[in-house]
Amino acid sequence: MALEPLDPEAHAADLIRASADPEIFRYLFEGPFEDKDAQRRWLEGAAKLSDPLFLAVAPRASGAASGIVSYMRMVPEHGVIEIGNIWFGAGLERTAAATETVYLLAKHAFEDLGNRRLEWKTNALNERSRRAALRFGFTFEGIFRQHMAVKGHNRDTAWFSMLDSEWPAVRAAFEAWLDPANFDAGGAQRSPLAARRDHPA
């Protein structure tokens, strides 16, 4: 799995193809876009930002950018960072590569950047994102009511976090789950990620 700084010249065409389904943007701040040119302009603007810092997700098997993630709301003096603006195209969604992406983001946030707290926030209506946060080992902290106005609507935000003290156990679960031995010949998981975390070998 490769996480690369967003580069419109290198990634735009792949990302536009991967995000053809407008449902991808249902709970995001941006999109769906009027056309490919509008999406490319957004990508060009996003690539210039440092917070959020956008990364393209490119599975090594294909080499094609198939999604976007970002580090955002970074507060180094308090050791706090958030991962967000996450979307995966159909070829990446609900795959081992998608899980590996979150593992790599968390590992870098804690081990390389030295953060104490990693945050995950999502529209409270986004049940898929809320389930994903729990599966990845984040702890639900509550709902911030009318936290934002997004696309002309009030947004209640569900907050999740992971702490540096929790990371070693979460990391071990990720690595056990991602081990090739956890998958059968057809690529199906032998045991779920939550089981690896709750019942470590």
Beta strands, then each sheet from edge to edge (+ up, - down):
strand 1: 2-5
strand 2: 53-58
strand 3: 67-75
strand 4: 80-88
strand 5: 117-123
strand 6: 139-150
strand 7: 153-163
sheet 1: 1+ 2- 3+ 4- 5- 7+ 6-
end
